[in-house]
Amino acid sequence: MRFNIGQDVLPHEYQGEIYHRESAVRLRWIMFCFTAMFCIFIARTLQLGLQSNDIKKYSMYGNEIESRADIVDRNGVVLAKSVRSGNIKLYPQKVKNEDINNVANVIHEIAPMDYSVVDALNLVRSDKRGVYIKKNATEEQIKFIKDAHRKYNCFEVEQFTHRRYPQRNVFAHVVGFAGKDEGLEGVEYTYDKYLRENKDPLRLSIDSRVQNIFYEQLSYAMSKYRAKGAMGMLMNSSTGEMIAMVQLPDFDPNNYNSSPVSVRRFRALRDNFEMGSIFKIFNTALAYKNGLQNKDYKISEPLMIYDKYGRAALRKPIDDVSSFKRDVVKKMGKRTLRAPDIMLYSCNVGSARIALDLPDGAQKEFFETLQFNKPLNLESGKTETGLTYRTWGPTERATASFGHGIAVTPMHLLLAVNSMTNGGIYIYPTLLKRNIGAVRGERVLSPEISSTLRTIMFHIAEETTAKKARVKGIEIGGKTGTAEKRGSDRRVDKNRNTTVFTGIFPVSAPQYIIMVMLDEPQGTTESGGWKTAAWNAVPTAGAILDGIIPLLFE
């Protein structure tokens, strides 16, 4: 055999080259097939990973269905529950000839309104590959089909869970609702992680019996006073447990997409309102904190505010409503009032004079202590930030004393009033049932001043604007507020207002605080056209209290 210099290839190298080329083609083909199968596998895995979690196929006998923990009220009443359901499918081509009649009877029994026995027979005898015979089947129907499948081997069930809300609209804004993969609003959103990872029910502090009374009475009030909206809350004064939270208009969480987003918005946390004379509680507290409680303040004439140059700072002087002038100034002959009576008779002029007498910065500092200037990070969600003044000149100080120009969320107001009346402790609320007594909080007012404010609120409920909230057998204290709303141009609209009542009971040692609010109520024949809180929010609160007190103290 001859070798050439520089070459080490045998004479039969051409045959060897043919052999290696054929092997390379085979290897490339195998690699192509493997790569294609791998890509298909990856694509299918991604598809399954991105697929919605609320509907999944399972084997006919599978029991594992993805779910969320139930939500229940403080007494165990179910407020939200994941209900098993499924779509039932028939494969006619799998039905044996001897089973045709029996399978047709199964179909008729599962869906009698959709299939007569004749229709079912025609379906079974058809050449269709697969057809749905029942969608959103119940657990009982699914069990029935599973038993039939064991016999006839021709059915399939696509099992999934529905999130259902048995109380429907009554708990809509509190419980909220869940989407395909997560909670979207309310408790469903706030406690989404717990609800996804646990089987034990999430027990709320809300009492469904009390909640239903709130809902019934607020619905009635909204209709009677032709109000644009209504809201009510009840909280345990010492533990912070929310016992009731209702907002109208409402929506059905079982079909939440049918309602506009504006209706689903929980305004108790997310909207600011001017609360009117409720703020006189805070103004009176400041009077006592600064030793002004025994000073006589002139209230018989309107009060004009002037700037540092001596010019009128307001379009018109601060004044009181005609009923105050008639009943207090004329009938009672009052020309001056002290701080307790200024709050008792809800006097704007007197409140403004107190505010102007306070040390510089006292109001601003106190409102910040009550957290009006920032959002509240609560278990139930984050509130909006209250709208307060940037500068605190004479005009701002005077008008803030009776709630004009200051806007806060209803939750801000509820917690602030509670801190003024529960002994002086600012307590954060909870939507979860607590198995403990009073919780720790931040002291914002002395117990002595808090007790004095409760006494004044008791007299308001007994003698003045809150009389219609009284309930036999228990001492109630309260304060009303009526605020004219502002238009889109931020100017006051005298034709639209918000009315509020906040009350505490029992007065001697408050256990609960209630707040009722009506948005744009109208006057009635009974009220003589008046649409202030005393004529709508107060009687509504009275009707609620009459129904819930036996439940709270049973």
Secondary structure as a PSIPRED ss2 file (coil, helix, strand):
# PSIPRED VFORMAT (PSIPRED V4.0)

   1 M C   1.000  0.000  0.000
   2 R C   1.000  0.000  0.000
   3 F C   1.000  0.000  0.000
   4 N C   1.000  0.000  0.000
   5 I C   1.000  0.000  0.000
   6 G C   1.000  0.000  0.000
   7 Q C   1.000  0.000  0.000
   8 D C   1.000  0.000  0.000
   9 V C   1.000  0.000  0.000
  10 L C   1.000  0.000  0.000
  11 P C   1.000  0.000  0.000
  12 H C   1.000  0.000  0.000
  13 E H   0.000  1.000  0.000
  14 Y H   0.000  1.000  0.000
  15 Q H   0.000  1.000  0.000
  16 G H   0.000  1.000  0.000
  17 E H   0.000  1.000  0.000
  18 I H   0.000  1.000  0.000
  19 Y H   0.000  1.000  0.000
  20 H H   0.000  1.000  0.000
  21 R H   0.000  1.000  0.000
  22 E H   0.000  1.000  0.000
  23 S H   0.000  1.000  0.000
  24 A H   0.000  1.000  0.000
  25 V H   0.000  1.000  0.000
  26 R H   0.000  1.000  0.000
  27 L H   0.000  1.000  0.000
  28 R H   0.000  1.000  0.000
  29 W H   0.000  1.000  0.000
  30 I H   0.000  1.000  0.000
  31 M H   0.000  1.000  0.000
  32 F H   0.000  1.000  0.000
  33 C H   0.000  1.000  0.000
  34 F H   0.000  1.000  0.000
  35 T H   0.000  1.000  0.000
  36 A H   0.000  1.000  0.000
  37 M H   0.000  1.000  0.000
  38 F H   0.000  1.000  0.000
  39 C H   0.000  1.000  0.000
  40 I H   0.000  1.000  0.000
  41 F H   0.000  1.000  0.000
  42 I H   0.000  1.000  0.000
  43 A H   0.000  1.000  0.000
  44 R H   0.000  1.000  0.000
  45 T H   0.000  1.000  0.000
  46 L H   0.000  1.000  0.000
  47 Q H   0.000  1.000  0.000
  48 L H   0.000  1.000  0.000
  49 G H   0.000  1.000  0.000
  50 L H   0.000  1.000  0.000
  51 Q C   1.000  0.000  0.000
  52 S C   1.000  0.000  0.000
  53 N C   1.000  0.000  0.000
  54 D C   1.000  0.000  0.000
  55 I E   0.000  0.000  1.000
  56 K C   1.000  0.000  0.000
  57 K C   1.000  0.000  0.000
  58 Y C   1.000  0.000  0.000
  59 S C   1.000  0.000  0.000
  60 M C   1.000  0.000  0.000
  61 Y C   1.000  0.000  0.000
  62 G C   1.000  0.000  0.000
  63 N C   1.000  0.000  0.000
  64 E C   1.000  0.000  0.000
  65 I C   1.000  0.000  0.000
  66 E C   1.000  0.000  0.000
  67 S C   1.000  0.000  0.000
  68 R C   1.000  0.000  0.000
  69 A C   1.000  0.000  0.000
  70 D C   1.000  0.000  0.000
  71 I E   0.000  0.000  1.000
  72 V E   0.000  0.000  1.000
  73 D C   1.000  0.000  0.000
  74 R C   1.000  0.000  0.000
  75 N C   1.000  0.000  0.000
  76 G C   1.000  0.000  0.000
  77 V C   1.000  0.000  0.000
  78 V E   0.000  0.000  1.000
  79 L E   0.000  0.000  1.000
  80 A E   0.000  0.000  1.000
  81 K E   0.000  0.000  1.000
  82 S E   0.000  0.000  1.000
  83 V E   0.000  0.000  1.000
  84 R E   0.000  0.000  1.000
  85 S E   0.000  0.000  1.000
  86 G E   0.000  0.000  1.000
  87 N E   0.000  0.000  1.000
  88 I E   0.000  0.000  1.000
  89 K E   0.000  0.000  1.000
  90 L E   0.000  0.000  1.000
  91 Y C   1.000  0.000  0.000
  92 P H   0.000  1.000  0.000
  93 Q H   0.000  1.000  0.000
  94 K H   0.000  1.000  0.000
  95 V C   1.000  0.000  0.000
  96 K C   1.000  0.000  0.000
  97 N H   0.000  1.000  0.000
  98 E H   0.000  1.000  0.000
  99 D H   0.000  1.000  0.000
 100 I H   0.000  1.000  0.000
 101 N H   0.000  1.000  0.000
 102 N H   0.000  1.000  0.000
 103 V H   0.000  1.000  0.000
 104 A H   0.000  1.000  0.000
 105 N H   0.000  1.000  0.000
 106 V H   0.000  1.000  0.000
 107 I H   0.000  1.000  0.000
 108 H H   0.000  1.000  0.000
 109 E H   0.000  1.000  0.000
 110 I H   0.000  1.000  0.000
 111 A C   1.000  0.000  0.000
 112 P C   1.000  0.000  0.000
 113 M C   1.000  0.000  0.000
 114 D C   1.000  0.000  0.000
 115 Y C   1.000  0.000  0.000
 116 S C   1.000  0.000  0.000
 117 V H   0.000  1.000  0.000
 118 V H   0.000  1.000  0.000
 119 D H   0.000  1.000  0.000
 120 A H   0.000  1.000  0.000
 121 L H   0.000  1.000  0.000
 122 N H   0.000  1.000  0.000
 123 L H   0.000  1.000  0.000
 124 V H   0.000  1.000  0.000
 125 R C   1.000  0.000  0.000
 126 S C   1.000  0.000  0.000
 127 D C   1.000  0.000  0.000
 128 K C   1.000  0.000  0.000
 129 R C   1.000  0.000  0.000
 130 G C   1.000  0.000  0.000
 131 V E   0.000  0.000  1.000
 132 Y E   0.000  0.000  1.000
 133 I E   0.000  0.000  1.000
 134 K E   0.000  0.000  1.000
 135 K E   0.000  0.000  1.000
 136 N E   0.000  0.000  1.000
 137 A E   0.000  0.000  1.000
 138 T C   1.000  0.000  0.000
 139 E H   0.000  1.000  0.000
 140 E H   0.000  1.000  0.000
 141 Q H   0.000  1.000  0.000
 142 I H   0.000  1.000  0.000
 143 K H   0.000  1.000  0.000
 144 F H   0.000  1.000  0.000
 145 I H   0.000  1.000  0.000
 146 K H   0.000  1.000  0.000
 147 D H   0.000  1.000  0.000
 148 A H   0.000  1.000  0.000
 149 H H   0.000  1.000  0.000
 150 R H   0.000  1.000  0.000
 151 K H   0.000  1.000  0.000
 152 Y H   0.000  1.000  0.000
 153 N C   1.000  0.000  0.000
 154 C C   1.000  0.000  0.000
 155 F E   0.000  0.000  1.000
 156 E E   0.000  0.000  1.000
 157 V E   0.000  0.000  1.000
 158 E E   0.000  0.000  1.000
 159 Q E   0.000  0.000  1.000
 160 F E   0.000  0.000  1.000
 161 T E   0.000  0.000  1.000
 162 H E   0.000  0.000  1.000
 163 R E   0.000  0.000  1.000
 164 R E   0.000  0.000  1.000
 165 Y C   1.000  0.000  0.000
 166 P C   1.000  0.000  0.000
 167 Q C   1.000  0.000  0.000
 168 R H   0.000  1.000  0.000
 169 N H   0.000  1.000  0.000
 170 V H   0.000  1.000  0.000
 171 F H   0.000  1.000  0.000
 172 A H   0.000  1.000  0.000
 173 H H   0.000  1.000  0.000
 174 V H   0.000  1.000  0.000
 175 V H   0.000  1.000  0.000
 176 G C   1.000  0.000  0.000
 177 F E   0.000  0.000  1.000
 178 A E   0.000  0.000  1.000
 179 G C   1.000  0.000  0.000
 180 K C   1.000  0.000  0.000
 181 D C   1.000  0.000  0.000
 182 E C   1.000  0.000  0.000
 183 G E   0.000  0.000  1.000
 184 L E   0.000  0.000  1.000
 185 E E   0.000  0.000  1.000
 186 G H   0.000  1.000  0.000
 187 V H   0.000  1.000  0.000
 188 E H   0.000  1.000  0.000
 189 Y H   0.000  1.000  0.000
 190 T H   0.000  1.000  0.000
 191 Y C   1.000  0.000  0.000
 192 D H   0.000  1.000  0.000
 193 K H   0.000  1.000  0.000
 194 Y H   0.000  1.000  0.000
 195 L H   0.000  1.000  0.000
 196 R H   0.000  1.000  0.000
 197 E H   0.000  1.000  0.000
 198 N C   1.000  0.000  0.000
 199 K C   1.000  0.000  0.000
 200 D C   1.000  0.000  0.000
 201 P C   1.000  0.000  0.000
 202 L E   0.000  0.000  1.000
 203 R E   0.000  0.000  1.000
 204 L E   0.000  0.000  1.000
 205 S C   1.000  0.000  0.000
 206 I C   1.000  0.000  0.000
 207 D C   1.000  0.000  0.000
 208 S H   0.000  1.000  0.000
 209 R H   0.000  1.000  0.000
 210 V H   0.000  1.000  0.000
 211 Q H   0.000  1.000  0.000
 212 N H   0.000  1.000  0.000
 213 I H   0.000  1.000  0.000
 214 F H   0.000  1.000  0.000
 215 Y H   0.000  1.000  0.000
 216 E H   0.000  1.000  0.000
 217 Q H   0.000  1.000  0.000
 218 L H   0.000  1.000  0.000
 219 S H   0.000  1.000  0.000
 220 Y H   0.000  1.000  0.000
 221 A H   0.000  1.000  0.000
 222 M H   0.000  1.000  0.000
 223 S H   0.000  1.000  0.000
 224 K H   0.000  1.000  0.000
 225 Y C   1.000  0.000  0.000
 226 R C   1.000  0.000  0.000
 227 A C   1.000  0.000  0.000
 228 K C   1.000  0.000  0.000
 229 G E   0.000  0.000  1.000
 230 A E   0.000  0.000  1.000
 231 M E   0.000  0.000  1.000
 232 G E   0.000  0.000  1.000
 233 M E   0.000  0.000  1.000
 234 L E   0.000  0.000  1.000
 235 M E   0.000  0.000  1.000
 236 N E   0.000  0.000  1.000
 237 S C   1.000  0.000  0.000
 238 S C   1.000  0.000  0.000
 239 T C   1.000  0.000  0.000
 240 G C   1.000  0.000  0.000
 241 E E   0.000  0.000  1.000
 242 M E   0.000  0.000  1.000
 243 I E   0.000  0.000  1.000
 244 A E   0.000  0.000  1.000
 245 M E   0.000  0.000  1.000
 246 V E   0.000  0.000  1.000
 247 Q E   0.000  0.000  1.000
 248 L E   0.000  0.000  1.000
 249 P C   1.000  0.000  0.000
 250 D C   1.000  0.000  0.000
 251 F C   1.000  0.000  0.000
 252 D C   1.000  0.000  0.000
 253 P H   0.000  1.000  0.000
 254 N H   0.000  1.000  0.000
 255 N H   0.000  1.000  0.000
 256 Y H   0.000  1.000  0.000
 257 N H   0.000  1.000  0.000
 258 S H   0.000  1.000  0.000
 259 S C   1.000  0.000  0.000
 260 P C   1.000  0.000  0.000
 261 V H   0.000  1.000  0.000
 262 S H   0.000  1.000  0.000
 263 V H   0.000  1.000  0.000
 264 R H   0.000  1.000  0.000
 265 R C   1.000  0.000  0.000
 266 F C   1.000  0.000  0.000
 267 R H   0.000  1.000  0.000
 268 A H   0.000  1.000  0.000
 269 L H   0.000  1.000  0.000
 270 R H   0.000  1.000  0.000
 271 D C   1.000  0.000  0.000
 272 N C   1.000  0.000  0.000
 273 F E   0.000  0.000  1.000
 274 E E   0.000  0.000  1.000
 275 M C   1.000  0.000  0.000
 276 G H   0.000  1.000  0.000
 277 S H   0.000  1.000  0.000
 278 I H   0.000  1.000  0.000
 279 F H   0.000  1.000  0.000
 280 K H   0.000  1.000  0.000
 281 I H   0.000  1.000  0.000
 282 F H   0.000  1.000  0.000
 283 N H   0.000  1.000  0.000
 284 T H   0.000  1.000  0.000
 285 A H   0.000  1.000  0.000
 286 L H   0.000  1.000  0.000
 287 A H   0.000  1.000  0.000
 288 Y H   0.000  1.000  0.000
 289 K H   0.000  1.000  0.000
 290 N C   1.000  0.000  0.000
 291 G C   1.000  0.000  0.000
 292 L C   1.000  0.000  0.000
 293 Q C   1.000  0.000  0.000
 294 N C   1.000  0.000  0.000
 295 K C   1.000  0.000  0.000
 296 D C   1.000  0.000  0.000
 297 Y E   0.000  0.000  1.000
 298 K E   0.000  0.000  1.000
 299 I C   1.000  0.000  0.000
 300 S C   1.000  0.000  0.000
 301 E C   1.000  0.000  0.000
 302 P C   1.000  0.000  0.000
 303 L E   0.000  0.000  1.000
 304 M C   1.000  0.000  0.000
 305 I C   1.000  0.000  0.000
 306 Y E   0.000  0.000  1.000
 307 D C   1.000  0.000  0.000
 308 K C   1.000  0.000  0.000
 309 Y C   1.000  0.000  0.000
 310 G C   1.000  0.000  0.000
 311 R C   1.000  0.000  0.000
 312 A E   0.000  0.000  1.000
 313 A C   1.000  0.000  0.000
 314 L C   1.000  0.000  0.000
 315 R C   1.000  0.000  0.000
 316 K C   1.000  0.000  0.000
 317 P C   1.000  0.000  0.000
 318 I E   0.000  0.000  1.000
 319 D C   1.000  0.000  0.000
 320 D C   1.000  0.000  0.000
 321 V C   1.000  0.000  0.000
 322 S H   0.000  1.000  0.000
 323 S H   0.000  1.000  0.000
 324 F H   0.000  1.000  0.000
 325 K H   0.000  1.000  0.000
 326 R H   0.000  1.000  0.000
 327 D H   0.000  1.000  0.000
 328 V H   0.000  1.000  0.000
 329 V H   0.000  1.000  0.000
 330 K H   0.000  1.000  0.000
 331 K H   0.000  1.000  0.000
 332 M C   1.000  0.000  0.000
 333 G C   1.000  0.000  0.000
 334 K C   1.000  0.000  0.000
 335 R C   1.000  0.000  0.000
 336 T E   0.000  0.000  1.000
 337 L E   0.000  0.000  1.000
 338 R C   1.000  0.000  0.000
 339 A H   0.000  1.000  0.000
 340 P H   0.000  1.000  0.000
 341 D H   0.000  1.000  0.000
 342 I H   0.000  1.000  0.000
 343 M H   0.000  1.000  0.000
 344 L H   0.000  1.000  0.000
 345 Y C   1.000  0.000  0.000
 346 S C   1.000  0.000  0.000
 347 C C   1.000  0.000  0.000
 348 N H   0.000  1.000  0.000
 349 V H   0.000  1.000  0.000
 350 G H   0.000  1.000  0.000
 351 S H   0.000  1.000  0.000
 352 A H   0.000  1.000  0.000
 353 R H   0.000  1.000  0.000
 354 I H   0.000  1.000  0.000
 355 A H   0.000  1.000  0.000
 356 L H   0.000  1.000  0.000
 357 D H   0.000  1.000  0.000
 358 L C   1.000  0.000  0.000
 359 P C   1.000  0.000  0.000
 360 D C   1.000  0.000  0.000
 361 G C   1.000  0.000  0.000
 362 A H   0.000  1.000  0.000
 363 Q H   0.000  1.000  0.000
 364 K H   0.000  1.000  0.000
 365 E H   0.000  1.000  0.000
 366 F H   0.000  1.000  0.000
 367 F H   0.000  1.000  0.000
 368 E H   0.000  1.000  0.000
 369 T H   0.000  1.000  0.000
 370 L C   1.000  0.000  0.000
 371 Q C   1.000  0.000  0.000
 372 F C   1.000  0.000  0.000
 373 N C   1.000  0.000  0.000
 374 K C   1.000  0.000  0.000
 375 P C   1.000  0.000  0.000
 376 L C   1.000  0.000  0.000
 377 N E   0.000  0.000  1.000
 378 L E   0.000  0.000  1.000
 379 E C   1.000  0.000  0.000
 380 S C   1.000  0.000  0.000
 381 G E   0.000  0.000  1.000
 382 K E   0.000  0.000  1.000
 383 T C   1.000  0.000  0.000
 384 E C   1.000  0.000  0.000
 385 T C   1.000  0.000  0.000
 386 G C   1.000  0.000  0.000
 387 L E   0.000  0.000  1.000
 388 T C   1.000  0.000  0.000
 389 Y C   1.000  0.000  0.000
 390 R C   1.000  0.000  0.000
 391 T C   1.000  0.000  0.000
 392 W C   1.000  0.000  0.000
 393 G C   1.000  0.000  0.000
 394 P H   0.000  1.000  0.000
 395 T H   0.000  1.000  0.000
 396 E H   0.000  1.000  0.000
 397 R H   0.000  1.000  0.000
 398 A H   0.000  1.000  0.000
 399 T H   0.000  1.000  0.000
 400 A H   0.000  1.000  0.000
 401 S C   1.000  0.000  0.000
 402 F C   1.000  0.000  0.000
 403 G C   1.000  0.000  0.000
 404 H C   1.000  0.000  0.000
 405 G C   1.000  0.000  0.000
 406 I C   1.000  0.000  0.000
 407 A E   0.000  0.000  1.000
 408 V E   0.000  0.000  1.000
 409 T C   1.000  0.000  0.000
 410 P H   0.000  1.000  0.000
 411 M H   0.000  1.000  0.000
 412 H H   0.000  1.000  0.000
 413 L H   0.000  1.000  0.000
 414 L H   0.000  1.000  0.000
 415 L H   0.000  1.000  0.000
 416 A H   0.000  1.000  0.000
 417 V H   0.000  1.000  0.000
 418 N H   0.000  1.000  0.000
 419 S H   0.000  1.000  0.000
 420 M H   0.000  1.000  0.000
 421 T H   0.000  1.000  0.000
 422 N C   1.000  0.000  0.000
 423 G C   1.000  0.000  0.000
 424 G C   1.000  0.000  0.000
 425 I E   0.000  0.000  1.000
 426 Y E   0.000  0.000  1.000
 427 I C   1.000  0.000  0.000
 428 Y C   1.000  0.000  0.000
 429 P C   1.000  0.000  0.000
 430 T E   0.000  0.000  1.000
 431 L C   1.000  0.000  0.000
 432 L E   0.000  0.000  1.000
 433 K C   1.000  0.000  0.000
 434 R C   1.000  0.000  0.000
 435 N C   1.000  0.000  0.000
 436 I C   1.000  0.000  0.000
 437 G C   1.000  0.000  0.000
 438 A C   1.000  0.000  0.000
 439 V C   1.000  0.000  0.000
 440 R C   1.000  0.000  0.000
 441 G C   1.000  0.000  0.000
 442 E E   0.000  0.000  1.000
 443 R E   0.000  0.000  1.000
 444 V C   1.000  0.000  0.000
 445 L C   1.000  0.000  0.000
 446 S C   1.000  0.000  0.000
 447 P H   0.000  1.000  0.000
 448 E H   0.000  1.000  0.000
 449 I H   0.000  1.000  0.000
 450 S H   0.000  1.000  0.000
 451 S H   0.000  1.000  0.000
 452 T H   0.000  1.000  0.000
 453 L H   0.000  1.000  0.000
 454 R H   0.000  1.000  0.000
 455 T H   0.000  1.000  0.000
 456 I H   0.000  1.000  0.000
 457 M H   0.000  1.000  0.000
 458 F H   0.000  1.000  0.000
 459 H H   0.000  1.000  0.000
 460 I H   0.000  1.000  0.000
 461 A H   0.000  1.000  0.000
 462 E H   0.000  1.000  0.000
 463 E H   0.000  1.000  0.000
 464 T C   1.000  0.000  0.000
 465 T C   1.000  0.000  0.000
 466 A C   1.000  0.000  0.000
 467 K H   0.000  1.000  0.000
 468 K H   0.000  1.000  0.000
 469 A H   0.000  1.000  0.000
 470 R C   1.000  0.000  0.000
 471 V E   0.000  0.000  1.000
 472 K C   1.000  0.000  0.000
 473 G C   1.000  0.000  0.000
 474 I E   0.000  0.000  1.000
 475 E C   1.000  0.000  0.000
 476 I C   1.000  0.000  0.000
 477 G E   0.000  0.000  1.000
 478 G E   0.000  0.000  1.000
 479 K E   0.000  0.000  1.000
 480 T E   0.000  0.000  1.000
 481 G E   0.000  0.000  1.000
 482 T E   0.000  0.000  1.000
 483 A E   0.000  0.000  1.000
 484 E E   0.000  0.000  1.000
 485 K E   0.000  0.000  1.000
 486 R E   0.000  0.000  1.000
 487 G C   1.000  0.000  0.000
 488 S C   1.000  0.000  0.000
 489 D C   1.000  0.000  0.000
 490 R C   1.000  0.000  0.000
 491 R C   1.000  0.000  0.000
 492 V E   0.000  0.000  1.000
 493 D E   0.000  0.000  1.000
 494 K E   0.000  0.000  1.000
 495 N E   0.000  0.000  1.000
 496 R E   0.000  0.000  1.000
 497 N E   0.000  0.000  1.000
 498 T E   0.000  0.000  1.000
 499 T E   0.000  0.000  1.000
 500 V E   0.000  0.000  1.000
 501 F E   0.000  0.000  1.000
 502 T E   0.000  0.000  1.000
 503 G E   0.000  0.000  1.000
 504 I E   0.000  0.000  1.000
 505 F E   0.000  0.000  1.000
 506 P C   1.000  0.000  0.000
 507 V C   1.000  0.000  0.000
 508 S C   1.000  0.000  0.000
 509 A C   1.000  0.000  0.000
 510 P C   1.000  0.000  0.000
 511 Q C   1.000  0.000  0.000
 512 Y E   0.000  0.000  1.000
 513 I E   0.000  0.000  1.000
 514 I E   0.000  0.000  1.000
 515 M E   0.000  0.000  1.000
 516 V E   0.000  0.000  1.000
 517 M E   0.000  0.000  1.000
 518 L E   0.000  0.000  1.000
 519 D E   0.000  0.000  1.000
 520 E C   1.000  0.000  0.000
 521 P C   1.000  0.000  0.000
 522 Q C   1.000  0.000  0.000
 523 G C   1.000  0.000  0.000
 524 T C   1.000  0.000  0.000
 525 T C   1.000  0.000  0.000
 526 E C   1.000  0.000  0.000
 527 S C   1.000  0.000  0.000
 528 G C   1.000  0.000  0.000
 529 G C   1.000  0.000  0.000
 530 W C   1.000  0.000  0.000
 531 K C   1.000  0.000  0.000
 532 T C   1.000  0.000  0.000
 533 A H   0.000  1.000  0.000
 534 A H   0.000  1.000  0.000
 535 W H   0.000  1.000  0.000
 536 N C   1.000  0.000  0.000
 537 A H   0.000  1.000  0.000
 538 V H   0.000  1.000  0.000
 539 P H   0.000  1.000  0.000
 540 T H   0.000  1.000  0.000
 541 A H   0.000  1.000  0.000
 542 G H   0.000  1.000  0.000
 543 A H   0.000  1.000  0.000
 544 I H   0.000  1.000  0.000
 545 L H   0.000  1.000  0.000
 546 D H   0.000  1.000  0.000
 547 G H   0.000  1.000  0.000
 548 I H   0.000  1.000  0.000
 549 I H   0.000  1.000  0.000
 550 P H   0.000  1.000  0.000
 551 L H   0.000  1.000  0.000
 552 L H   0.000  1.000  0.000
 553 F C   1.000  0.000  0.000
 554 E C   1.000  0.000  0.000
